[in-house]
Amino acid sequence: MDTSSITITAQLRTTADPVFHKQRKQRGLSVNFSKVFTFTVIIIQVSILQSLAPHLGIPGTMATIQIVSDLHLEAPKGYNIFEIVPRAPHLALLGDIGNVATHKDELLGFLTRQLQQFRTVLFVPGNHEAYHSSWAETLAILRDFQDRVREGLLASEGSSSGEFILMDRTTFRISESTSGTGNTTEGKAVVVLGCSLFSHVPVHQEMAVSIGLNDFFHTDEGHWDVAAHNATHARDLAWLNEQVAALEREAETSGSLDIVILSHWSPTRDVRAADPKHGTDSPIASAFSTDLSRERCFSSSRVKVWAFGHTHYNCDFVVERAASGVEGVPLRLVANQRGYYFKQADGFDGDKTIVI
């Protein structure tokens, strides 16, 4: 039950209590259970309505995003088989869905099907998207697809198509003006920031990472290296910090505003976000995650949820940010990754959603 249903429940219970106490006073131990039962039914109905409201587009409800990553539909090919059942208006695909260039028709066909059942598809490129290609070609294909969706070229006759958003240092606002059906809390803006957020590989792990990951053999004909990887991390991180700072200033004048960050690489070295089989001391751990706890994008009280992939380890927990000077304002970290078909990650939930 979300906070709005809790508020309504509390109000109804306050109304019910005098009836309960009056009957108890008049009849001793007897209680007018019919009235209590009536209020209980109302409470249940309100709770159900609140849970369904994001899907029904009822004004004043919270923004809901379905989170999925690391489907790895490239091996074996499963683009035409894998189904996502809509549980929210917005779908976030957080990377490693498949190979963009070599499986272009199959991958874009998969994305087109999602656009037929979601209002918005937010796509964060992962490292596997660029395999057997280059990052330049991969992003060009995805941008061209985005343009064709916006021009309505992919919508079949008599049907509508959702909006495809390539989250490559991209800002997307979920509000009355963008959703058109009130999929947001009343008077509150929800801003989604998305980028791949490559990890930072320190000098002492460069050799192990460069020879231990396929990224540096299957991307850009082997010309993609740790230096390029680190440079892209610095670029993405700087962009995130700049955007969060700008949104903090906006919130000071425009009122309430919540931020959701979507990335492929992990922003934390918290043990709860790492598979115990590998731990955080692996010589290639830096290829999967980076400790951003001291960065503005992580410590800002405006950032409520950060969803990511890449680690093939699922988690959903809250970080208390008192150490970062944001005491009492937790950050929720979420990963919902399927993993390889023959080595699927425990805890993957195709219905996973986050509510902001």
C-alpha positions as CSV (number, residue, x, y, z in Angstrom):
1,M,0.0,0.0,0.0
2,D,1.4,3.4,-0.9
3,T,1.5,6.5,1.2
4,S,-1.7,8.0,-0.2
5,S,-3.7,4.8,0.6
6,I,-2.2,4.8,4.1
7,T,-3.4,8.4,4.6
8,I,-6.9,7.5,3.4
9,T,-6.9,4.4,5.6
10,A,-6.0,6.4,8.7
11,Q,-8.7,8.9,8.0
12,L,-11.3,6.1,7.7
13,R,-10.1,4.3,10.8
14,T,-10.5,7.6,12.8
15,T,-14.1,7.8,11.6
16,A,-14.7,4.2,12.6
17,D,-13.2,4.3,16.0
18,P,-15.9,6.4,17.7
19,V,-18.5,3.9,16.5
20,F,-16.5,1.1,18.0
21,H,-16.0,2.8,21.3
22,K,-19.7,3.9,21.5
23,Q,-20.9,0.4,21.0
24,R,-18.4,-1.1,23.4
25,K,-19.5,1.4,26.1
26,Q,-23.2,0.8,25.6
27,R,-23.1,-3.0,25.2
28,G,-20.1,-3.9,27.3
29,L,-18.0,-6.5,25.4
30,S,-20.3,-6.5,22.4
31,V,-19.2,-4.7,19.3
32,N,-21.0,-3.5,16.3
33,F,-19.0,-5.7,13.9
34,S,-21.2,-4.8,10.9
35,K,-20.0,-1.2,10.9
36,V,-16.4,-2.1,11.5
37,F,-16.7,-4.6,8.6
38,T,-18.1,-1.9,6.4
39,F,-15.2,0.4,7.0
40,T,-12.8,-2.5,6.5
41,V,-14.3,-3.2,3.1
42,I,-14.0,0.5,2.2
43,I,-10.3,0.5,3.3
44,I,-9.6,-2.6,1.1
45,Q,-11.4,-1.0,-1.9
46,V,-9.4,2.2,-1.5
47,S,-6.1,0.3,-1.3
48,I,-6.9,-1.6,-4.4
49,L,-7.9,1.6,-6.2
50,Q,-4.6,3.2,-5.2
51,S,-2.6,0.2,-6.5
52,L,-4.4,0.2,-9.8
53,A,-4.4,4.0,-10.3
54,P,-1.1,4.4,-12.0
55,H,-2.2,1.9,-14.7
56,L,-5.6,3.6,-15.1
57,G,-4.1,7.1,-15.5
58,I,-6.1,8.6,-12.6
59,P,-5.0,12.2,-11.8
60,G,-3.0,12.6,-8.6
61,T,-1.4,9.2,-8.6
62,M,2.2,8.3,-8.4
63,A,4.5,7.6,-11.3
64,T,5.2,3.9,-11.9
65,I,8.0,2.5,-14.0
66,Q,8.6,-1.2,-14.8
67,I,12.2,-2.1,-14.5
68,V,13.9,-4.8,-16.6
69,S,17.6,-5.3,-17.6
70,D,20.1,-7.8,-18.9
71,L,17.7,-10.0,-20.9
72,H,20.6,-11.0,-23.2
73,L,18.2,-12.0,-26.0
74,E,21.3,-12.3,-28.3
75,A,22.3,-15.7,-27.1
76,P,20.4,-17.8,-27.9
77,K,18.2,-15.5,-29.9
78,G,15.0,-14.8,-28.1
79,Y,13.9,-11.4,-29.5
80,N,10.7,-13.0,-30.9
81,I,10.0,-15.2,-27.9
82,F,10.5,-13.1,-24.8
83,E,7.4,-11.4,-23.5
84,I,7.1,-8.5,-21.1
85,V,3.6,-8.2,-19.5
86,P,2.9,-4.5,-18.8
87,R,2.6,-3.6,-15.2
88,A,3.1,0.1,-15.5
89,P,2.8,2.9,-18.2
90,H,6.5,3.3,-18.5
91,L,9.1,0.5,-19.2
92,A,12.8,1.0,-18.4
93,L,15.2,-1.3,-20.3
94,L,18.5,-0.9,-18.5
95,G,20.9,-2.4,-21.0
96,D,22.2,-5.7,-22.3
97,I,18.9,-6.4,-24.0
98,G,20.7,-7.6,-27.2
99,N,23.2,-6.7,-29.9
100,V,22.1,-3.6,-31.8
101,A,24.0,-3.7,-35.1
102,T,24.3,-7.5,-35.8
103,H,20.8,-8.2,-34.7
104,K,19.3,-4.9,-35.8
105,D,16.0,-6.2,-37.2
106,E,15.3,-8.6,-34.4
107,L,16.1,-6.1,-31.6
108,L,14.2,-3.2,-33.1
109,G,11.3,-5.6,-33.7
110,F,11.3,-6.4,-30.0
111,L,11.4,-2.7,-29.1
112,T,8.5,-2.0,-31.5
113,R,6.4,-4.6,-29.8
114,Q,7.1,-3.0,-26.4
115,L,6.0,0.4,-27.8
116,Q,2.6,-1.1,-28.7
117,Q,1.9,-1.9,-25.0
118,F,3.8,0.8,-23.1
119,R,3.3,4.6,-23.1
120,T,7.0,5.1,-22.9
121,V,10.1,2.8,-23.4
122,L,13.2,4.2,-21.7
123,F,16.3,2.5,-23.2
124,V,19.7,2.6,-21.5
125,P,22.5,1.1,-23.6
126,G,24.6,-1.5,-22.0
127,N,27.9,-2.9,-23.0
128,H,26.4,-5.8,-25.0
129,E,24.4,-3.5,-27.2
130,A,27.7,-2.5,-28.9
131,Y,29.2,-6.0,-29.2
132,H,30.4,-6.8,-32.7
133,S,30.0,-3.2,-33.6
134,S,31.1,0.2,-32.3
135,W,29.5,2.6,-29.9
136,A,29.2,5.2,-32.6
137,E,27.3,2.8,-34.9
138,T,25.2,1.4,-32.0
139,L,24.0,4.8,-30.8
140,A,23.4,6.0,-34.4
141,I,21.0,3.0,-35.0
142,L,19.1,3.7,-31.8
143,R,18.8,7.4,-32.5
144,D,17.5,6.7,-36.0
145,F,14.9,4.3,-34.4
146,Q,14.0,7.0,-32.0
147,D,13.5,9.5,-34.8
148,R,11.3,7.1,-36.8
149,V,9.1,6.4,-33.8
150,R,8.7,10.2,-33.2
151,E,7.7,10.6,-36.8
152,G,5.1,7.9,-36.5
153,L,6.7,5.7,-39.1
154,L,6.5,2.5,-37.1
155,A,2.9,2.8,-35.9
156,S,0.7,0.3,-37.9
157,E,-2.5,1.5,-39.4
158,G,-5.2,1.8,-36.8
159,S,-2.8,1.5,-33.8
160,S,-0.8,3.8,-31.7
161,S,2.8,3.7,-30.7
162,G,4.4,4.7,-27.4
163,E,7.4,7.0,-27.1
164,F,10.9,5.6,-27.4
165,I,13.5,7.5,-25.4
166,L,17.2,6.7,-25.8
167,M,18.7,7.4,-22.4
168,D,22.1,8.5,-23.4
169,R,22.6,11.4,-21.0
170,T,18.9,12.1,-21.4
171,T,16.4,13.8,-19.2
172,F,12.8,12.7,-19.3
173,R,10.0,14.2,-17.2
174,I,7.0,12.3,-16.1
175,S,4.2,14.8,-15.5
176,E,0.7,15.9,-16.5
177,S,2.1,17.6,-19.6
178,T,4.1,14.5,-20.8
179,S,1.8,11.6,-19.7
180,G,-1.4,13.3,-20.5
181,T,-3.3,11.2,-18.0
182,G,-2.0,12.5,-14.7
183,N,0.5,9.7,-14.0
184,T,2.2,11.7,-11.2
185,T,1.6,12.9,-7.7
186,E,-0.4,16.0,-7.5
187,G,1.9,19.1,-7.6
188,K,5.0,17.0,-7.9
189,A,7.3,16.5,-10.9
190,V,9.2,13.3,-11.5
191,V,12.4,13.6,-13.5
192,V,14.2,10.6,-14.9
193,L,17.9,10.9,-15.7
194,G,19.5,8.2,-17.8
195,C,22.9,7.2,-19.1
196,S,25.0,4.1,-19.4
197,L,27.4,5.3,-16.7
198,F,30.4,3.2,-17.6
199,S,32.4,2.3,-14.5
200,H,35.7,3.7,-13.4
201,V,38.6,1.2,-13.6
202,P,41.6,2.2,-11.3
203,V,45.1,1.9,-12.5
204,H,45.9,-1.2,-10.5
205,Q,43.0,-3.1,-12.1
206,E,43.5,-2.0,-15.7
207,M,45.4,-5.0,-16.8
208,A,43.0,-7.6,-15.2
209,V,39.9,-5.8,-16.6
210,S,41.4,-5.3,-20.1
211,I,42.1,-9.0,-20.6
212,G,39.2,-10.3,-18.5
213,L,36.3,-8.7,-20.2
214,N,34.9,-9.4,-23.7
215,D,34.0,-5.7,-24.0
216,F,37.6,-4.9,-25.1
217,F,37.6,-7.7,-27.7
218,H,34.1,-7.4,-29.1
219,T,33.6,-3.7,-29.3
220,D,35.0,-1.5,-32.1
221,E,37.1,-4.3,-33.5
222,G,39.1,-4.4,-30.3
223,H,39.9,-0.7,-30.4
224,W,37.7,0.1,-27.4
225,D,40.0,0.1,-24.4
226,V,40.1,0.9,-20.7
227,A,41.1,4.5,-21.3
228,A,38.0,5.0,-23.5
229,H,35.9,3.2,-21.0
230,N,37.1,5.5,-18.1
231,A,36.8,8.7,-20.2
232,T,33.1,7.8,-20.9
233,H,32.5,7.1,-17.2
234,A,33.9,10.6,-16.4
235,R,31.7,12.2,-19.1
236,D,28.5,10.4,-17.8
237,L,29.2,11.1,-14.2
238,A,29.9,14.8,-14.8
239,W,26.6,15.0,-16.7
240,L,24.7,13.4,-13.9
241,N,26.1,15.7,-11.3
242,E,25.4,18.8,-13.4
243,Q,21.8,17.7,-14.1
244,V,21.1,16.9,-10.4
245,A,22.6,20.3,-9.4
246,A,20.4,22.1,-11.9
247,L,17.3,20.2,-10.8
248,E,18.0,21.1,-7.1
249,R,18.0,24.8,-8.1
250,E,14.8,24.3,-10.0
251,A,13.1,22.6,-7.0
252,E,13.9,25.6,-4.8
253,T,11.6,27.8,-6.9
254,S,9.2,25.4,-8.6
255,G,8.2,23.3,-5.6
256,S,8.4,19.5,-5.1
257,L,10.5,17.5,-7.5
258,D,11.8,13.9,-7.3
259,I,14.6,12.4,-9.4
260,V,15.0,8.8,-10.6
261,I,18.3,7.7,-12.1
262,L,18.6,4.9,-14.6
263,S,22.0,3.4,-15.6
264,H,23.4,0.2,-16.8
265,W,26.6,0.1,-14.7
266,S,26.1,0.0,-10.9
267,P,26.7,3.2,-8.8
268,T,27.5,1.4,-5.6
269,R,30.0,-1.1,-4.0
270,D,27.6,-1.9,-1.2
271,V,27.9,-5.6,-0.4
272,R,24.1,-5.9,-0.8
273,A,24.4,-5.1,-4.5
274,A,27.1,-7.7,-5.2
275,D,26.9,-11.4,-5.6
276,P,28.6,-13.0,-2.6
277,K,30.2,-15.5,-4.9
278,H,32.3,-12.7,-6.4
279,G,32.4,-10.2,-3.6
280,T,33.8,-6.7,-3.9
281,D,37.5,-7.7,-3.9
282,S,37.6,-9.3,-7.3
283,P,40.4,-8.0,-9.6
284,I,37.7,-7.1,-12.2
285,A,35.1,-5.7,-9.8
286,S,35.6,-2.2,-11.0
287,A,34.4,-3.2,-14.4
288,F,30.9,-3.7,-12.9
289,S,30.4,-1.0,-10.3
290,T,31.8,2.3,-8.9
291,D,31.4,3.8,-5.5
292,L,29.6,7.1,-6.1
293,S,28.4,7.7,-2.6
294,R,30.3,11.0,-2.3
295,E,29.0,12.3,-5.7
296,R,26.2,14.8,-5.8
297,C,24.1,12.5,-8.0
298,F,24.1,9.9,-5.3
299,S,23.9,12.1,-2.2
300,S,21.3,14.6,-3.3
301,S,18.1,14.3,-1.3
302,R,16.2,14.9,-4.5
303,V,17.3,11.5,-5.9
304,K,14.9,8.9,-4.6
305,V,15.6,5.8,-6.7
306,W,18.5,4.5,-8.7
307,A,17.9,1.5,-10.9
308,F,20.8,-0.3,-12.7
309,G,21.9,-3.6,-14.2
310,H,25.1,-5.2,-15.5
311,T,26.0,-7.2,-12.4
312,H,23.6,-10.1,-12.9
313,Y,22.7,-9.9,-9.3
314,N,19.3,-8.6,-8.2
315,C,18.7,-6.4,-5.2
316,D,16.3,-3.9,-3.8
317,F,17.4,-2.0,-0.7
318,V,17.7,1.4,0.9
319,V,20.9,3.3,1.6
320,E,20.9,5.7,4.5
321,R,22.8,8.7,3.3
322,A,23.6,10.3,6.7
323,A,27.3,9.9,5.9
324,S,26.7,12.0,2.8
325,G,25.1,14.8,4.8
326,V,21.5,13.8,3.8
327,E,20.4,12.4,7.1
328,G,16.9,10.9,7.1
329,V,16.5,10.9,3.3
330,P,17.2,7.3,2.1
331,L,18.1,6.3,-1.5
332,R,16.5,3.2,-2.9
333,L,18.8,1.0,-5.1
334,V,17.1,-1.5,-7.4
335,A,18.4,-4.1,-9.9
336,N,16.1,-6.5,-11.8
337,Q,18.2,-8.5,-14.2
338,R,17.4,-11.8,-15.9
339,G,20.9,-12.7,-17.0
340,Y,21.9,-15.2,-19.6
341,Y,19.3,-17.7,-20.7
342,F,21.4,-20.7,-19.5
343,K,22.6,-18.9,-16.4
344,Q,19.7,-16.8,-15.1
345,A,20.0,-14.5,-12.1
346,D,18.1,-15.5,-8.9
347,G,15.2,-13.2,-8.0
348,F,14.4,-11.8,-11.4
349,D,10.8,-10.5,-11.5
350,G,9.3,-9.7,-14.9
351,D,6.6,-7.7,-13.1
352,K,9.0,-5.5,-11.1
353,T,8.0,-1.9,-10.8
354,I,9.1,1.2,-8.8
355,V,6.7,3.8,-7.7
356,I,7.8,7.4,-7.1
